[in-house]
Amino acid sequence: MSYLVPSAKDVAGRLDRESGMSVHVQLRELFRDYISTVAKAGSQLPSERDLAVHFGVARMTVRHAIEALVEEELLARVVGVGTFVSHQKLDVQVKLTSYSEEMQRRGMRPAARTLSFEQIPATARLARELGMEEGQAVIRFRRLLLADEEPMSVDENFIPAWRVPGILEEGPPTSLYNLLSERYGLVIEWGEDIVEANAATASIARLLKVDVGAPVLRMERHAFVSRSTVDYSVSFYRADRYKLRVPLQRPGARTRRPY
């Protein structure tokens, strides 16, 4: 794959040699302005050599400034290729909200592509996760979720079919939890998540448009009505677009922080 490397002349600003601020810090802030105002996510940064010549500094000084922004996750290095402007990582908040609501709150345009919406017999694992007998009917709803037309995650939900009679008749819902609540009276009250790091399989990599073996966040969720599991789901999030945020509070604390 080839990349068009921009010129260092595209990075606006000059160094003030008489300033009390060190040169590498000045460079860091010039690069930061370039990232926020000119460069697009995924675009390549000018080469260290070009930047060093343009600003009249040692290449190590340029590298020092770049490394500071790599640590801030504004830039990302690809070994043997170059340095690129990072995509903003969205925080996966551990709460029971819909994907559409979360993306709209962030000013992004949500969309979903249905991969499967069908009834299947419960495997031994599904039966265990949903608290039912093996072979009983389960509704499987698998989707590719997008934001601004870019793949973000692959979601797969499993629901005991007896809880949602006729759900397949009207086609895939735009909001699963809204449908469960409004049509079937199943208001999700609480849930439990298990999050772990995984490597993308060939099928997941193809859907998310990442390399096979690329890091992904795997989230396994049990959603409950009272004490019964109504929905069991497994989601794979692109690790280059998501980070996990978990609000914490000390047991017994009286005040709750407004996250």
WOWOGI-V513709 format. One line per field, one symbol per residue. psi: psi as a letter, one per 30 degrees, with the letter a starting at -180 (. if undefined). Layout:
psi = ???
This chain:
psi = kkkjklkfffjlllkjfflfklefeeeeeeeeeeeffeklkflkklleeeeeeefhlkeeeeeeeeeefeefgflkkjkfeaklklkkkkkjkililleeeeeeeggljllkkkekjlklkkleeeeeefhakkflkkkkjkljklkhgkkelkkjkkkkeffikgffeglklejeeeeeeeefgijjellkkkklklkkleeeeeefhlkkfkklkkkkkkkkjbgkjekklkkjkkfffllkkjkkkkkfkekkki.
